[in-house]
Amino acid sequence: MSLKQAYLFDMEPRHQFPVHIRSFDQFSAPEKSLVAASGLRYYAPIEAWTAEGSNRDLSYATHSIFRFFGKFPPPIATHLILRHTSENGLVADPMCGSGTTGVECVLLNRRSILFDVNPLSLLLSRVKTHFIPSTLLEAAVKRVQSSYRSPAESDFNRFPIGLRNAEHWFLPETMESLRRLRSAIDTEAEPDIREFLLAVFAATVRRVSRATTQQGRLFLDANTAEPDALPTFSKRARSAIEAVSQLPHKKRAGICVMHHDLRKPPLQKFRNKADLVILHPSYFNGYKYSTINALEMAWLGESITEVRNAEVREFFKVGKKENITGYLSDMKKAFLSAVSLAAPGGSLTLMIGDTMIHGEYIPVIKQLLDTLPKNEAKLQRIALRVPRYTEASWVTSQRRRSGNLGIALCDFILTFKVAA
């Protein structure tokens, strides 16, 4: 039985693909070398976590609605939620990305608070955690298809917004097709259904563009372009309808999704409430999500510049190690803000990575830990996350050494106990 079939039969996904844990004395020589390079060996007990399952296997529930590069792995979210919370407990994810934590909370009967500075992330998080009956969604897609064939001329030139060199990324026919789709979606009166349609639309944009879909960074791959976006939209809508309509009927009161810059203190009503805080930030010199998702954001009408200015300063593609000062400053603020979300005695888990710049290993995590006050939260455990079959695009994007088939970098999962 596949994981998707298990989900459809209301079985918990953790039974299919658990996180395998190994103690430090079971590490391979390359893994021990990574730990040595990180400088984390004696900060806390260290173990290795490996989640089974291919990308296809882990596309259960609503995880597959949008391909989000650098996504927080569902098995890791499930493992943390089960380890640190009970049913109806509260989980906060203040950099929620594609909404992985929120989806797992819905499936595991937990409440969740989800923040982000990116409107695309907030849209995906709302759609992926909200049940809507299939009959309503199917009718809405038919309305879009009908309006698409009889578009309103006045709406043709509204999008994309703020995207430089749009003609570089889209065929003229594709842009006209996407405008017709966006115009048709805008006529939907029901907000929740319109957001569902916009999420499917966002998942269509890159698929029909001239940009490669095989890695996060935008590279030209003209062979992928599709002049007519409607077939791709309709196909993705069918899959998304199946996923959303089979979510548990979770009440919206149990899920809060809102815009917030974690470098600033959260609102008082959210402080000291969460049993578990999951923090998965951008990595230093890694993905800048306003750039990775620039095509989708432009077609959604969101300001790429505003989001970029609100993101943690991770210095995407810059390659200067001295820029780590800005990253560490932002991450210290974000960490302390995340700690304030946790209930006294609660847990906070930080998943973060080191980096290599011009062949030099940069121990980002150690440098961050050395800036943090020791009285706010105590580091209890470090896990080296070792991908196996999952996240193929992430694995292949890492630096490899000749004769060594293992990845040269992993990320780490640090668990803290918040002061009582």
C-alpha positions as CSV (number, residue, x, y, z in Angstrom):
1,M,0.0,0.0,0.0
2,S,1.4,3.4,-1.0
3,L,1.6,6.3,1.5
4,K,-1.2,8.1,-0.5
5,Q,-3.4,5.0,-0.2
6,A,-2.7,4.9,3.5
7,Y,-3.7,8.5,3.8
8,L,-6.9,7.8,2.0
9,F,-7.7,5.0,4.4
10,D,-7.2,7.4,7.3
11,M,-3.9,5.8,8.4
12,E,-1.3,8.0,10.0
13,P,1.6,8.5,7.5
14,R,4.3,8.0,10.2
15,H,3.5,4.3,10.1
16,Q,4.8,4.1,6.5
17,F,7.9,6.3,6.6
18,P,9.4,6.8,10.0
19,V,12.5,8.8,10.9
20,H,15.4,6.4,11.5
21,I,17.7,7.5,14.3
22,R,21.3,6.5,14.7
23,S,23.6,7.3,17.6
24,F,27.0,9.1,17.0
25,D,28.9,5.8,17.3
26,Q,27.0,4.5,14.3
27,F,28.0,7.5,12.1
28,S,30.0,6.8,9.0
29,A,33.4,8.4,8.6
30,P,32.1,11.1,6.2
31,E,29.3,11.9,8.7
32,K,31.7,12.2,11.6
33,S,33.9,14.5,9.4
34,L,30.8,16.7,8.8
35,V,30.2,17.0,12.5
36,A,33.8,17.8,13.1
37,A,33.7,20.6,10.5
38,S,30.6,22.0,12.0
39,G,32.2,22.4,15.4
40,L,29.0,21.1,17.1
41,R,30.3,17.8,18.5
42,Y,30.3,18.9,22.2
43,Y,27.4,21.4,22.2
44,A,24.9,18.6,22.9
45,P,24.4,14.9,22.3
46,I,24.4,14.2,18.5
47,E,22.4,11.6,16.5
48,A,21.5,11.2,12.8
49,W,18.0,11.3,11.4
50,T,17.1,9.8,8.0
51,A,13.5,9.8,6.6
52,E,12.5,7.1,4.2
53,G,10.3,7.6,1.2
54,S,10.7,9.1,-2.3
55,N,9.4,12.5,-3.3
56,R,6.3,10.7,-4.8
57,D,5.7,8.8,-1.6
58,L,5.8,12.0,0.5
59,S,3.3,13.8,-1.8
60,Y,0.4,12.5,0.3
61,A,-2.4,14.8,1.5
62,T,-2.0,18.3,0.2
63,H,1.8,18.3,0.2
64,S,1.9,17.9,-3.6
65,I,-0.2,21.0,-4.5
66,F,2.8,23.2,-5.1
67,R,6.4,22.2,-5.7
68,F,8.2,24.3,-3.1
69,F,12.0,24.0,-3.3
70,G,13.7,23.8,0.1
71,K,10.5,22.5,1.6
72,F,10.5,21.3,5.3
73,P,10.3,17.5,5.1
74,P,6.9,16.1,6.2
75,P,8.4,13.1,8.1
76,I,10.6,15.4,10.1
77,A,7.6,17.6,10.9
78,T,5.6,14.5,11.9
79,H,8.4,13.1,14.1
80,L,8.8,16.4,16.0
81,I,5.1,16.9,16.5
82,L,4.6,13.4,17.9
83,R,7.7,13.7,20.1
84,H,6.9,17.1,21.6
85,T,3.1,17.5,21.6
86,S,-0.1,15.7,22.5
87,E,-3.4,15.7,20.6
88,N,-4.9,19.2,20.5
89,G,-1.6,20.7,21.4
90,L,-0.4,23.9,19.8
91,V,2.5,24.0,17.3
92,A,3.9,27.3,15.9
93,D,5.8,27.6,12.7
94,P,6.8,31.3,12.3
95,M,8.6,30.7,8.9
96,C,6.0,28.4,7.5
97,G,7.2,28.2,3.9
98,S,4.9,25.9,2.0
99,G,2.8,25.0,5.1
100,T,4.3,21.5,5.8
101,T,3.9,21.9,9.5
102,G,0.3,23.1,9.2
103,V,-0.6,20.1,7.1
104,E,0.9,17.6,9.5
105,C,-0.9,19.4,12.4
106,V,-4.2,18.9,10.6
107,L,-3.5,15.2,10.0
108,L,-2.3,14.7,13.5
109,N,-5.1,16.6,15.2
110,R,-3.0,19.5,16.5
111,R,-3.6,23.3,16.4
112,S,-1.2,25.5,14.6
113,I,0.1,29.1,14.2
114,L,1.7,29.8,10.9
115,F,3.6,33.0,10.1
116,D,5.6,34.1,7.0
117,V,6.5,37.3,5.2
118,N,5.8,35.8,1.8
119,P,2.2,36.1,0.5
120,L,2.7,33.0,-1.6
121,S,3.6,31.0,1.5
122,L,0.6,32.3,3.3
123,L,-1.7,31.4,0.4
124,L,-0.3,27.9,0.2
125,S,-0.6,27.4,3.9
126,R,-4.2,28.4,4.0
127,V,-5.2,26.3,1.0
128,K,-3.3,23.2,2.1
129,T,-4.8,23.1,5.5
130,H,-8.5,23.9,4.6
131,F,-11.1,21.3,3.7
132,I,-13.4,22.2,0.9
133,P,-15.9,19.7,-0.6
134,S,-15.0,18.4,-4.0
135,T,-18.3,19.3,-5.6
136,L,-17.7,23.0,-4.8
137,L,-14.2,22.9,-6.2
138,E,-15.1,21.0,-9.4
139,A,-17.9,23.5,-10.1
140,A,-15.4,26.4,-9.6
141,V,-12.9,24.8,-12.1
142,K,-15.7,24.5,-14.7
143,R,-16.5,28.1,-14.2
144,V,-12.9,29.0,-14.8
145,Q,-12.7,26.9,-17.9
146,S,-15.8,28.5,-19.3
147,S,-14.7,32.1,-18.5
148,Y,-11.2,31.3,-20.0
149,R,-12.8,30.6,-23.3
150,S,-14.7,33.9,-23.3
151,P,-12.2,36.3,-21.6
152,A,-12.8,39.9,-20.7
153,E,-10.5,41.9,-22.9
154,S,-10.0,44.7,-20.4
155,D,-8.3,42.3,-18.0
156,F,-5.6,41.0,-20.4
157,N,-2.8,43.3,-19.5
158,R,-2.9,43.3,-15.7
159,F,-0.2,40.6,-15.2
160,P,2.6,39.7,-14.6
161,I,3.4,42.5,-12.1
162,G,6.9,43.6,-11.3
163,L,8.7,40.9,-13.3
164,R,11.6,42.2,-15.3
165,N,12.1,40.5,-18.7
166,A,8.8,38.6,-18.6
167,E,9.3,37.8,-22.3
168,H,12.5,35.9,-21.4
169,W,10.6,33.5,-19.2
170,F,7.3,33.2,-21.1
171,L,6.2,32.7,-24.7
172,P,3.8,35.5,-25.8
173,E,1.1,32.9,-26.2
174,T,1.7,31.6,-22.7
175,M,1.4,35.1,-21.2
176,E,-1.9,35.7,-23.0
177,S,-3.1,32.3,-21.7
178,L,-2.1,33.0,-18.1
179,R,-3.8,36.4,-18.2
180,R,-7.0,34.7,-19.4
181,L,-6.7,32.2,-16.6
182,R,-6.0,34.9,-13.9
183,S,-8.9,37.0,-15.2
184,A,-11.3,34.0,-15.0
185,I,-10.1,33.2,-11.4
186,D,-10.7,36.8,-10.4
187,T,-14.4,36.4,-11.1
188,E,-14.8,33.7,-8.3
189,A,-16.9,35.3,-5.5
190,E,-16.2,32.8,-2.7
191,P,-12.8,33.8,-1.0
192,D,-11.8,30.3,0.1
193,I,-12.5,28.8,-3.4
194,R,-10.8,31.7,-5.1
195,E,-7.7,31.1,-3.0
196,F,-7.7,27.4,-3.9
197,L,-7.9,28.4,-7.6
198,L,-5.0,30.9,-7.1
199,A,-2.8,28.2,-5.5
200,V,-3.4,25.9,-8.5
201,F,-2.7,28.8,-10.8
202,A,0.6,29.5,-9.0
203,A,1.5,25.8,-9.4
204,T,0.8,26.1,-13.1
205,V,2.9,29.2,-13.8
206,R,6.4,27.6,-13.7
207,R,5.2,24.4,-15.4
208,V,4.2,26.3,-18.5
209,S,7.1,28.8,-18.5
210,R,10.5,28.6,-20.2
211,A,12.1,28.1,-16.8
212,T,13.4,24.7,-15.7
213,T,11.2,22.9,-13.1
214,Q,14.1,20.6,-12.0
215,Q,15.8,23.0,-9.6
216,G,14.9,25.9,-7.5
217,R,17.0,28.6,-9.1
218,L,15.6,30.1,-12.3
219,F,17.4,28.8,-15.4
220,L,16.1,28.9,-18.9
221,D,14.8,25.6,-20.4
222,A,12.8,26.7,-23.4
223,N,11.7,23.2,-24.2
224,T,9.3,23.2,-21.2
225,A,7.2,26.1,-22.4
226,E,3.5,25.5,-23.1
227,P,1.6,28.0,-25.2
228,D,-1.8,27.1,-23.6
229,A,-1.8,27.0,-19.8
230,L,-5.4,25.6,-19.4
231,P,-4.6,21.9,-19.8
232,T,-1.9,22.1,-17.1
233,F,-4.1,24.1,-14.8
234,S,-7.0,21.6,-15.2
235,K,-4.7,18.6,-14.5
236,R,-3.2,20.2,-11.4
237,A,-6.7,21.3,-10.3
238,R,-8.0,17.7,-10.4
239,S,-5.1,16.5,-8.2
240,A,-5.5,19.4,-5.8
241,I,-9.3,18.8,-5.5
242,E,-8.7,15.2,-4.5
243,A,-6.2,16.2,-1.8
244,V,-8.1,19.2,-0.3
245,S,-11.5,17.5,-0.3
246,Q,-10.0,14.6,1.7
247,L,-8.5,16.7,4.5
248,P,-10.0,16.2,7.9
249,H,-12.8,18.7,8.6
250,K,-10.5,20.8,10.8
251,K,-12.2,23.9,12.1
252,R,-10.5,27.2,11.1
253,A,-10.3,28.1,14.8
254,G,-7.5,25.5,15.2
255,I,-5.4,27.1,12.4
256,C,-4.0,30.6,12.3
257,V,-2.2,31.8,9.2
258,M,-0.9,35.4,9.1
259,H,1.8,37.7,7.8
260,H,4.5,38.5,10.3
261,D,8.2,39.3,10.1
262,L,9.9,37.1,12.7
263,R,12.7,39.7,13.2
264,K,10.1,41.6,15.1
265,P,8.4,40.4,18.3
266,P,5.1,38.6,17.8
267,L,1.8,39.9,18.9
268,Q,1.2,39.5,22.6
269,K,-1.7,37.1,22.1
270,F,0.6,34.6,20.5
271,R,3.4,34.7,23.1
272,N,4.1,31.8,25.5
273,K,1.4,29.6,24.0
274,A,3.0,26.9,21.8
275,D,4.0,23.5,23.0
276,L,6.4,23.2,20.1
277,V,7.9,25.9,17.8
278,I,9.4,24.7,14.5
279,L,11.8,27.1,12.9
280,H,13.1,26.4,9.4
281,P,14.7,29.6,8.1
282,S,16.5,30.3,4.8
283,Y,20.1,29.1,5.0
284,F,23.0,31.5,4.6
285,N,24.1,31.7,1.0
286,G,21.1,29.5,0.1
287,Y,17.7,30.0,-1.5
288,K,16.1,33.5,-1.5
289,Y,12.5,32.6,-1.8
290,S,11.4,35.9,-3.3
291,T,13.8,35.0,-6.2
292,I,13.0,31.3,-6.5
293,N,9.3,32.1,-6.6
294,A,9.5,35.3,-8.6
295,L,7.4,34.0,-11.5
296,E,4.6,32.9,-9.4
297,M,4.6,36.0,-7.2
298,A,4.5,38.2,-10.3
299,W,1.4,36.5,-11.7
300,L,-0.3,36.6,-8.3
301,G,0.3,40.4,-8.2
302,E,2.6,40.4,-5.2
303,S,5.6,42.7,-4.8
304,I,8.8,40.8,-5.1
305,T,10.8,43.8,-3.8
306,E,8.7,44.1,-0.6
307,V,9.1,40.4,0.2
308,R,12.8,40.5,-0.5
309,N,13.3,43.4,1.9
310,A,11.4,41.5,4.6
311,E,13.4,38.2,4.2
312,V,16.2,37.1,6.4
313,R,19.4,38.4,4.7
314,E,20.7,35.1,3.4
315,F,22.8,36.6,0.4
316,F,21.6,34.3,-2.3
317,K,24.4,33.6,-4.8
318,V,26.6,36.4,-3.5
319,G,29.3,34.1,-2.2
320,K,31.0,36.4,0.3
321,K,31.6,34.8,3.7
322,E,31.8,38.2,5.4
323,N,28.1,38.7,4.8
324,I,27.4,36.2,7.5
325,T,27.3,39.1,10.0
326,G,24.0,40.3,8.5
327,Y,22.5,36.8,8.4
328,L,23.5,36.1,12.0
329,S,22.0,39.4,13.2
330,D,18.7,38.6,11.5
331,M,18.7,35.0,12.7
332,K,19.4,36.0,16.3
333,K,16.3,38.3,16.3
334,A,14.2,35.6,14.6
335,F,15.3,32.9,17.1
336,L,14.5,35.1,20.2
337,S,11.2,36.0,18.7
338,A,10.5,32.3,18.1
339,V,11.4,31.5,21.6
340,S,8.8,34.0,22.9
341,L,6.1,31.9,21.1
342,A,6.9,28.8,23.2
343,A,5.1,28.0,26.4
344,P,7.4,27.9,29.5
345,G,9.1,24.5,29.4
346,G,8.1,24.0,25.8
347,S,10.3,22.9,22.9
348,L,11.8,24.8,20.0
349,T,13.4,23.0,17.1
350,L,15.6,24.8,14.6
351,M,16.5,23.1,11.3
352,I,19.3,25.0,9.6
353,G,22.4,24.3,7.5
354,D,26.0,25.2,7.2
355,T,27.5,26.2,3.8
356,M,30.6,26.1,1.6
357,I,31.9,29.2,-0.1
358,H,34.7,28.9,-2.6
359,G,35.7,25.5,-1.1
360,E,35.7,26.8,2.5
361,Y,33.4,25.3,5.0
362,I,31.5,28.0,6.9
363,P,30.2,26.8,10.3
364,V,27.1,28.9,10.3
365,I,25.3,27.1,13.0
366,K,28.1,27.2,15.5
367,Q,28.5,30.9,14.9
368,L,24.8,31.5,15.5
369,L,24.8,29.4,18.7
370,D,27.7,31.5,20.0
371,T,25.6,34.7,19.6
372,L,22.5,33.4,21.4
373,P,21.9,34.1,25.2
374,K,22.1,30.9,27.2
375,N,19.2,31.7,29.6
376,E,16.4,31.8,27.0
377,A,16.5,28.2,25.8
378,K,18.8,25.3,26.5
379,L,20.1,23.2,23.6
380,Q,19.3,19.5,24.4
381,R,19.9,17.5,21.2
382,I,21.5,17.9,17.8
383,A,20.5,15.7,14.8
384,L,22.4,15.5,11.6
385,R,19.8,15.1,8.9
386,V,21.0,12.7,6.3
387,P,18.6,12.6,3.2
388,R,18.3,9.2,1.6
389,Y,15.7,8.8,-1.1
390,T,13.9,12.1,-0.5
391,E,14.5,15.5,-1.9
392,A,16.5,14.4,-5.0
393,S,16.8,17.9,-6.3
394,W,18.2,19.1,-3.0
395,V,20.7,16.3,-2.9
396,T,21.9,16.8,-6.5
397,S,22.3,20.5,-5.9
398,Q,24.9,19.9,-3.2
399,R,28.6,20.0,-3.8
400,R,30.1,16.5,-4.4
401,R,33.7,15.4,-4.3
402,S,35.3,13.1,-6.9
403,G,34.9,9.5,-5.8
404,N,32.6,10.3,-3.0
405,L,28.9,9.6,-3.8
406,G,27.7,11.1,-0.5
407,I,26.7,14.7,-0.2
408,A,29.3,17.1,1.1
409,L,26.8,19.0,3.2
410,C,23.9,18.1,5.4
411,D,21.7,20.2,7.6
412,F,21.2,20.0,11.3
413,I,18.1,19.9,13.6
414,L,18.7,21.4,17.0
415,T,16.1,20.9,19.8
416,F,16.0,23.4,22.6
417,K,14.0,23.4,25.9
418,V,12.6,26.8,26.6
419,A,13.1,28.2,30.1
420,A,10.2,27.6,32.5
